[in-house]
Amino acid sequence: MPKFSANVQYDDWKGTAAADSADRRALSDYLRNAGLLSEGEFLVGFEAYIGEMAGQDEPYFSARAFVMEAGEYETGAQKAAAEDPLPVHARSLKISLLDFFKHFKRFDIILTLEGFDLTGREYTELT
């Protein structure tokens, strides 16, 4: 059964990600305008995948939105806490890599080498 967790073929690098929605270009607004988010549905997650470039000028990019039937945040949070597995609709987005990232003010990804278990660890930058 799929999980809300990133993985690739070899998982050489694993980590965390965080993002701030853009004020005027939220991903949920894009979904509504594209007809991918209906009344009574709530965006609860997304997946962005970049594949091997293999000599191409641009990488393969795909994105999916995970949508649940819950019209507002509080209802969605309660449903997410109570249901396991969580029933969601996965909707493919027809969007470029650049346009996808325009829906965020900031996007941060931290990856560490497999086997080092550094997630959440403090570090000191040496000069």
C-alpha positions, 0 to 999 in steps of 0.5 A: 500500500502506498505511503506519504513518503518519498522514495526513488529506485535506490534511495541513496539520499533521504531527507525532509522538505518544507514549503511556504505557499505563494500568497496569490498562486497557491497550489489549491487555486491552480487545482481549482482553476484546472478543474482538479479540485471540486467543492467539498474537496481539500488538498492534503498533499502533493508529490513532485517527481524529477527523473533522470535527464539522460542527455536531455536539456530538461528533466522528466517532471511529474506532479500529483495532488492528493485530495480528500473529501473534506471541505475545510481544514478542521474537518480534513484534520479530524478525518486524517487522524481518524482514518487509516489508510486515508482515502484520497484521490491522486490527481495528475497535474499538467504543469512544468517544473518551473510553473509548479515552483511558482506556487510556493514562496519558499521551498527547502529540501534537505537530503543526507546520505543513506545510513547517516540518519541525520534528520533533525540533527544539529550541526556546526558549519566550519570555516 
